[in-house]
Amino acid sequence: MTTELTGSLTLEKPIHEYLHDHAQRNPDHTAITFYGRNYSYGWLDEATDRLATFLLDRGIRKGDCVALYMQNSPQYVIAHFAAQKIGATVAPCNPMFKEWELEFELGDTKAKAIFVLDELFERFAAIADRTSVETVVLSSYEDFLPEGVMPEGIAGEFVRSAGDHAAVLASAIPLMSILTDESIAIDPERLKVDFDMHEDVSLLMYTSGTTGKPKGAMLTYENVEFKTACLVRTYELTPDDVVLAVMPIFHIAGMLVGMNAPIMAGATMTIIARFEPDTMLQVIENAGVTFTYTTPIMNIQMLEHNEDGRYSLDSLRGSIGTSFGLQVTEELSNRWQQMAGVPFIEFAYGMSETHTADTMQRLDEYRWGSVGKPTYETEIEIR
């Protein structure tokens, strides 16, 4: 079974080119909000250009691997698209990795550069000399938060690893020093890359599969654009949407819904570093969030924390979820709809190897216990 398609689905170009196009057409439109601080498409395009130029200056080239070891944050988005602008392959690393897991993925990808949050730095530093990483870029939440703001749930979460990390720290380059360095000359000609959408690897998404160590699923620029376009079309995302990015964007589904889709659509992504119910309710209300992707446990906690109705969620037009831990049920959806005005429905079925969302449920056509119909140009066979 396939979903009927009317009109062209993709433009056959990487997601970062959508970012650039939106920056050219509507540079002042908000691309990212982070706990009340806004970053425009024009700013994001220039920031990723400057960081891409820095990576070129450090010897990173098309096909090289750049690792991202960060929680949800603006710097994750900046590093992701900067690397892809020069044709580098992005390897997201789970922030919950232990040292041996991080060492394995960095070794398997042969990553030449890593972007890491200060709260995770010691874990990387402990294994740095056993990797091929030559460039370390360091940042903190405070770099992108409103001045004086430290939301509940993200303060004081530093991991500690044994050993002397002074040498690695001394070699690390602060991300903000790069983004504010006007001596890094942005040359559009230098940033031009000849992409083979069908063959060039955009992402290495590590998945444990069924046996053995995790394996890197090689996803091309074509894979990424296609599944992003499927989601944008299915949920009819537009520049007027404000999409909540609370699910981990190092994970394929969180990346698809929370980052790639809003960027393709020219919408606003509202980033939450870690889930905390009151903070999330406040962000939805204050940012005018229109579309959320969550888990049942998140929705249950938000229901419990908004029993008095102090937070208004009237801006929401869509609320999708994945049955992690608990199932998305009709009973939960009804409770959510009473509070938020929209049902809470199961999002999709998919695999990392296929860039997930092989099936999706529409907001106006869903069934309890179902993961939806095959998405565009997709056939699914049960044997």
N, C-alpha and C positions, 0 to 999 in steps of 0.2 A: 504494500500500500504506500502511496506517496501523496503528499499534499500538492494540490494544483498550484501552479505558479503562473501569474500573469505579469508580464513585463520583466525587464532585466533585474536580477537580484543584486549583482555585484558590479563594481566599476573596474575590477581587476587592478587594484592598487593596495599597498599596505595601509594599515590603520593610521600610521603617523602622517600619511599624506592627507587623510581626512582631517586630522588635527590641523595641518598647515592650511588647508582650504578654508576651514572655519575661521582660523586666525586672520586670513586675508579678507574674508567677507564680513566678519563680525568680531573684530579684535577685542572689543570691550565686553563681550558676553562672558559670563562666568563659566569657567571650565571646572574649577575645583573649589569647594568650600571645605574648610577644616576647622571645626569648632568655632565658627564665626568669622574666620579670616578667608577672604575671597581671592582667587587667582584667575585672571582672565585667559581667554584663548590666545590673545596676543602675547601675554607674558609667558604662558606655557610653551608656546612655539619657540620663542626666543631663548628661553631657558634650556630647552632640549637641544636647540641648535648649538648653543655655547658649550653645553656638556658633551655633545657629539664631537665638536671640534677638539675639545680637551682629550677625548678618548683617541682621536686620530693622532694628536700630538704625542700621546703615550704609546703609540705603535699598535693600537687596536685596529684591526682591519675586518673587512667582510669575511664572515665565516668563523671568526674568533668567538670565543664564549665569554660572556659577561654574567657573573652570578649576582643575584639580588638576595640579600639576607636581611630582610626587613619585615616589620608588620605593616599593615595598611597605613599609608602616609603619603603626602604629596611627593616626597622624595622618591618613593617607589615608582610612582607614575613618571616622574621626570627621568629617572635612570632607565626605566623600561624603554621609553620611546627614544631617548637619546641613543641608546645602544642600537636600536633597530634602524634609526636614521642612517647609520653607517653600515648596515647589513650585518651587524654582529648578532649572534644567537643568544637569546636571553635564557638563563637557567634560574628559575625561582627556587630558593631554598627555604624549606619549612623553618620558621622561627623557633619551633619547638625541637629542632634537631639537637641531639647530643653531639659531642665532639666527633665521635667515630662516624656518625651519619653524615655530618657536614664534610669531614675529610673524604669520605667515600664519594660523595657527589662532586666535590670540587676536583677530585682526582679523575673521576670518570669523564667529566666534561672537559678537563684540561683548561679550566677557566683561567684567563689571563688577568681579569680584573674582578673586584668584588665591591659592591656597595653594601655597607653594613651600618645598622643603627648602633649608637653608643651602648645601648643596654645589652646588646648581643656581642659586643666587640671582643670581650675576653675569651668567649668560646671560640671565635675564629682565631684569635691571636695564639691560643694554645696549640693550634695545629698548622699555623701559617707556614712554618718552614718545611712542612711535608706536602705542600701543594705547589702548583705552578703559577700561583697568583703573583703578579708583579706590581699591580696598582691597587691600592686600597683607598676607598673614598668613604669618609666617616661623616655621619650627621646625627642630629638629635631631633626629637619632637619639637623642642623649643625653637628650632630654626624656622618653623613654619606655623607655629601657633600664634594667636594674638598675644601681644605683650602682657605678661603677668597671668596668663591663663594656663592651668595645668589640670585638665579634666580628670575626674575620678576614674581610677582603673588603669591609668598609664604612668603614674608616678611611682618611683621606687621599685621598678621591676627589673633591675639589673641582675644579670646572671654573672656568676663568679667562677673562674677557672684557675687552677693552680699554676704557678710559674711566674716568671718575670716577663711582662708584656711591654716593657718600656721601648724596646727597639722597634717592635711592630707599630706601636702607637706613634713613635717619632716619624715613621715613614708614611703614616696615613695622611691623606689630604682632606681637609674639611670641605664638604660639598659647597657650603656657602661661599668659601673663598674662590671657588671656581665660578659659581653663578654670578658673582659680583665683580669678577675680573674682566674689565673692559679691554685689557690688552689681548685677550683671546679673541682674535679677529674672526668673525663669522663670514665665511666665504661660501655663498650658495653653490658655486661651481665645484668647490671641494667636497661639498656634502652630497653631490649628485651620485647616486648609486644605481647601477643597472641591475634591477631585481628580476630574477626568474621566479615568478609567483608560484609556479608549479613545483620547482625543485629546491629553491633556497629555504633553509631551515630558519624559521623565526623563533621557535620556542623548543626547549628541551624540558618537557614536563615529566618529572619522575613519579612513577607509580609502582607500588609494591607488587601488583599483580597477585598471583596465587602462590608462587614459590620463589625462594632465593632472594637475593638482594634487589632493591628497586632498580627499575630499568627506565631509561630516558625515552619517552615517546617523542619522536621527531615530527614536529608540526610545522608545515610550510606557511609562507605568507598567504597562500591561497586558502589553506585550511582555516586560518584565523579570520580572514575577511569573509569567507563563506558563512561560517557559523555565526559570526557577529551580525552579518546581514540578515540571516534567518531570524535571529532574536529581535533585531530592530523591526523587521517586518511583522513578525508575529505579535509583538506588543505595541506596535505603532508608536515607537519612541520618536520624539521631535525635539527641536531646540527648547521648547517650553517645558520639557520634563526636568525634574530634579530627582536623580537616581541615588538611592542610599547605597554606599559601599561599606557594609559592615561585615559581610562574609569575607574570609581571607582572600585577598587578590593574588596571593602566591598560588592559590588553588585554582584549577582550570575553570570551575563554575563561577567562583567569585570574581575571577578576572574577566570572564565573558560578560556577566551581568553588570558588575559594578564598575568596570573600567572601559573595556573595549566598546561595549554597546553605547554608552553615553557619548564617548568620543566620536564614534562613527556618526551618531545622530546629531552632534553639535549640542547635546544637552549638558546639564551640570551634574557632576558627580560630587556627592556629599560624603566625605570620608570619615569613618569612625575607626580609630585604631584598635580598640577593644570594646566588646559589648558590655554595657552597663545599662540596666533598664531605664533609670531616670534620665541619664544623659541622652540615651537614644530617643526617648519620647520628646525631650526638650529640643533635640536637633531636628526631629521630624516637624515639630510645630514651628520652630524659628526659621528653618530653611525652606519651609514650604515643600517638603518632600512629596513627590507624586508617585513614586514607584519604589517598592522595597522587595528585597530578596533576603529571607531569613530562615531560621529553623523553628520548629514548633516550640522548643524550650524558650527561645527568645520571646516569641509571641505570648506564651503563658506568663512569663515574668513581667512583660509590659502590661498585660491585663491586670495582674496583681498589683502593680505599682500605679495603676491609673483607675482604680476602683472609684475614686472620688471625682473623676472626670476633670482633673485640673489641667490636663494636657489635651489640646484639640488636634485631631488628626484629619481634619476636614479636607486637607490638601491632597490626600491619597486618592489615586484612581486605580492602582493595581498593587496587589500584595501576593507574591509567590513565595514558595518555600520548598525545601527538600527535607524529607523524612529522615533526618539524622537524629538518632537517639529516641525520638518519638515519631509517631506517624501523624501526618497532616490528616485530620479527620473533619467530618461534617460538623460535629459538635464544637470542635475548636474554631472552625471557620465561622460558625454562627455567633459565637461569643465575640470573635474578633470583629465581625461585621457590625455588631451592635455598638462597639466602641469606635471603630474606624470608618464605618460606612461602606466598606468593601469586603468581599469574601477573601479568605486566605486559602489559596489553592496549591496543589502539588505542581511544581515547575516542570520537571523533565526527567528523562532517562538518558544516560550517555556514559561515555568512557573518556579517560584522558587521551587515549590513542586516537579518538575521533573528534577531539576538541569538544566533547560532551554535547548535550542538548540534541541528541539524535531524534528524540521525540519531545514535543512540548505541548502543554495545555494552554489554550487561549483563555483570556479573561472572560469571554462571553460564551465559552463552550468547554465545559469541564465535567468530569465524572469522578466521584469519590472512589478511591482505590485504584485509580488509573494514573499513568504517567503521560497520557496524551497520545497524539497521533504522530507518525513519522513526519519530520519537518520537510521542508522543500527539497526536491531532487534527491530524496533519501528513500531507500527501500529496506525494509526489515523483514527477515524471514525467521520463523520459529520452527525448529526441527525437533 
